[in-house]
Amino acid sequence: MSTEKTIKKVTTKALEVMKKRGEKIAALTAYDFITARILDAAGIDLLLVGDSLANVFQGNETTLPVTMDEMIYHTKAVTKGVNRAMVVVDMPFMSYQLSIKEGFRNAGRIMKETSAGAVKLEGGKRVAETIKELTDAGIPVMGHVGLTPQSINQFGSYRERGKSKEEAKEIFEDALAVEKAGAFALVLEKIPAVLANKITKALRIPTIGIGAGINCDGQILVTPDLLGLYVEFQPRFVRKYASLADEMDKSIHNYINDVKKKNFPSKAESY
């Protein structure tokens, strides 16, 4: 399904139009030029340079170690491979929690140095003032409520959020606060589908779900999870569309075998 007018470049306005028309938003993560170019050419609507690169690219157990410089480095590579998709960048842990001023400075740096289209902050009411400050200055902000991985040490686990009435009420209020502060979209992570549906219907801005059910305005997955490259972590909300780790293993073994048996390179592959 497409809008009446073909979207040549996905913007905050285009995402708003997609929500109004009931057109689902397809989003994935990217951390490098080659992946970004392939995903963009395939027609992905939104690419998130996620702090999940700390896990799938750097091998860390949490997203906390990744730095501003590292996020900027990866985003520069991603934006070079993108023509149509909107590129959103996660603001890493401690780049905006210290103060509104610090968050403003770091968000400005991301936008200035990377050519990205927006930044993403985790949290609801507690980051609403920062979101307002950024959006008032013309920096588009995507929110993120529910399971917020940067708060893993506070939560103690990656369990589903919003199961109790009290926590569900808090997440709903966080979502309203994020919209009121000026965010253009909101990620809902690992919350009950009923709660996600309620939030989606209550907000004017699009919701992007990950483990939050079918009724969100869009969906996002971590690309290495979807492709079956990152096999150590397999949450139930991930649908594996390929098993590229297995394919890579076969290809590399075939290469090693050809080298050992002097089958590579051939005359045609030599100068």
C-alpha positions in Angstrom: 0.0 0.0 0.0 1.3 3.5 -0.8 0.1 7.0 -0.2 -1.6 8.8 -3.1 1.5 10.7 -3.8 4.7 8.6 -3.9 7.0 9.4 -1.0 10.4 10.2 -2.4 11.9 11.0 0.9 10.5 9.8 4.3 10.2 12.8 6.7 8.3 13.4 9.9 5.4 14.7 7.8 5.4 11.6 5.6 5.2 9.4 8.7 2.2 11.5 10.0 0.5 11.0 6.6 1.2 7.2 6.7 -0.5 7.0 10.1 -3.6 8.9 8.9 -3.9 6.7 5.9 -3.4 3.5 7.9 -0.2 2.6 6.0 2.1 0.7 8.2 5.6 2.0 8.8 8.4 -0.5 8.3 11.6 0.2 10.3 14.9 -1.6 10.9 18.3 -0.9 12.4 21.5 -0.2 10.5 25.0 0.4 11.6 27.0 0.4 8.4 27.0 1.7 4.8 26.4 -1.6 3.0 23.5 -2.7 5.1 21.9 0.8 5.0 22.2 0.8 1.2 20.5 -2.6 0.8 17.7 -1.8 3.3 17.1 1.6 1.7 17.0 0.2 -1.8 14.5 -2.5 -0.6 12.1 0.3 0.4 12.4 0.5 4.2 10.7 3.6 5.6 12.9 4.3 8.6 16.4 3.3 9.7 17.4 3.5 13.3 21.1 3.7 14.1 20.4 2.0 17.4 22.5 1.9 20.5 21.9 -1.9 20.0 25.1 -1.7 18.0 26.7 -2.0 21.5 25.3 -5.6 21.5 25.4 -6.8 17.9 28.4 -4.9 16.6 30.6 -4.5 19.7 29.7 -7.6 21.6 28.6 -5.9 24.8 26.0 -7.4 27.1 24.0 -4.1 27.4 23.6 -0.9 25.4 25.3 1.2 28.1 28.9 1.3 26.9 28.4 2.8 23.5 29.6 6.4 23.2 28.6 9.6 21.4 31.6 9.4 19.1 30.8 5.8 18.2 27.1 6.6 17.4 28.2 9.5 15.2 30.8 7.3 13.4 28.2 4.6 12.6 25.6 7.2 11.6 27.9 8.9 9.1 28.4 5.5 7.4 24.6 4.8 7.4 23.5 8.1 6.0 25.9 7.7 3.0 24.0 4.7 2.0 20.5 6.2 2.2 18.4 8.1 -0.4 14.8 7.6 0.8 14.5 6.3 4.3 14.5 8.5 7.4 17.5 8.0 9.5 17.0 8.2 13.3 19.8 8.0 15.8 19.7 6.7 19.4 21.2 9.2 21.8 23.4 6.9 23.9 23.4 6.5 27.7 24.4 9.6 29.6 24.3 11.8 26.6 21.0 13.5 27.7 20.3 12.3 31.3 22.7 14.7 33.0 20.9 17.9 32.0 18.7 19.4 29.4 21.7 21.6 28.3 23.8 18.5 27.9 21.1 16.7 25.9 20.6 19.8 23.7 24.4 20.0 23.0 24.7 16.3 22.1 21.6 16.2 20.0 22.8 19.2 18.1 26.1 17.6 17.5 24.5 14.4 16.1 22.4 16.4 13.7 25.2 18.6 12.6 27.8 15.9 12.1 25.8 13.0 10.6 23.1 14.3 8.2 20.6 12.2 10.2 16.9 13.2 10.2 16.2 12.8 13.9 17.3 11.6 17.3 15.7 9.2 19.7 15.5 9.4 23.5 14.4 6.8 26.0 11.9 7.7 28.7 8.6 9.5 29.2 7.8 12.2 31.6 11.3 12.4 32.9 12.7 13.4 29.5 9.7 15.5 28.4 11.4 18.8 29.1 14.5 17.8 27.1 12.3 16.7 24.2 10.5 20.1 24.2 13.8 21.9 24.3 15.1 20.0 21.3 11.9 20.2 19.2 11.5 23.9 20.0 15.0 24.3 18.4 14.0 22.4 15.3 15.5 19.0 16.2 13.0 16.2 15.5 12.7 13.7 18.3 11.4 10.2 18.5 10.4 8.9 21.9 10.7 5.5 23.4 8.7 4.0 26.3 8.0 0.6 27.8 11.1 -1.5 28.1 13.9 1.1 27.9 17.2 -0.8 27.6 19.3 2.0 28.9 17.5 1.6 32.3 18.3 -2.2 32.5 20.2 -1.8 35.8 17.2 -0.1 37.3 14.7 -2.7 36.0 17.0 -5.6 36.7 15.8 -7.6 33.6 14.4 -7.4 30.1 11.0 -8.6 31.1 7.8 -7.3 29.6 6.7 -3.9 30.9 3.1 -2.7 31.6 1.6 -5.9 32.9 0.4 -4.4 36.1 -2.3 -1.7 36.1 0.0 0.7 37.8 2.9 0.2 35.4 0.5 0.3 32.4 -1.0 3.6 33.6 2.5 5.0 34.0 3.5 4.0 30.5 0.3 5.5 29.0 1.0 8.8 30.8 4.6 8.7 29.6 3.4 8.3 26.0 1.0 11.3 26.3 3.9 13.3 27.8 6.2 12.5 25.0 3.6 13.6 22.4 2.8 16.8 24.3 6.5 17.6 24.4 6.7 17.6 20.6 8.0 14.2 19.6 7.0 13.1 16.0 6.8 9.4 16.8 7.1 6.9 19.6 8.7 3.5 20.0 6.7 1.1 22.2 8.9 -1.8 23.3 7.8 -5.1 24.9 4.5 -4.0 26.3 1.1 -5.8 26.1 -0.6 -5.5 22.8 -3.8 -4.2 24.4 -1.8 -1.3 26.0 0.0 -0.6 22.8 -3.3 -0.4 20.9 -4.7 2.0 23.5 -1.7 4.2 23.2 -1.8 4.1 19.4 -5.4 5.2 19.3 -4.8 8.0 21.9 -1.9 9.6 20.1 -1.8 11.7 16.9 1.8 10.7 16.3 2.8 7.3 14.9 3.8 4.4 17.2 6.5 2.0 16.2 6.2 -1.3 18.0 8.8 -3.9 18.9 7.2 -6.7 20.9 4.1 -4.6 21.2 1.5 -6.3 19.0 0.0 -5.7 15.5 -1.9 -2.5 16.2 1.0 -0.2 16.4 1.4 2.2 13.4 4.6 0.5 12.4 7.1 -2.2 13.4 10.9 -2.3 14.0 13.3 -5.1 14.5 17.1 -5.3 14.9 18.3 -6.3 11.5 20.9 -8.9 12.6 18.1 -10.6 14.5 15.7 -10.6 11.5 18.5 -12.0 9.2 19.5 -14.7 11.7 23.0 -13.3 12.1 22.9 -12.6 15.8 22.0 -16.0 17.3 22.9 -15.5 20.9 19.7 -13.5 21.6 16.4 -14.7 20.3 13.4 -13.0 21.9 10.0 -14.3 21.0 9.0 -11.1 19.2 11.7 -11.6 16.6 10.7 -13.3 13.3 13.7 -14.7 11.6 13.4 -14.2 7.8 16.7 -15.8 7.1 19.5 -17.8 8.7 22.5 -15.9 7.3 24.8 -17.1 10.1 24.4 -20.7 8.7 24.9 -19.4 5.1 28.1 -17.5 6.1 29.4 -20.6 7.8 28.9 -22.7 4.8 30.5 -20.1 2.5 33.5 -19.6 4.7 34.1 -23.4 5.0 33.9 -23.8 1.2 36.4 -21.0 0.8 38.8 -22.5 3.3 38.5 -25.9 1.6 39.2 -24.4 -1.8 42.3 -22.6 -0.6 43.6 -25.7 1.2 43.1 -27.9 -1.9 44.5 -25.3 -4.2 41.2 -24.8 -6.0 41.2 -21.1 -5.5 42.2 -19.0 -7.3 41.6 -20.4 -10.7 43.4 -19.2 -13.9 40.4 -17.1 -14.7 40.6 -15.5 -11.2 44.4 -14.7 -11.6 46.3 -12.0 -13.4 
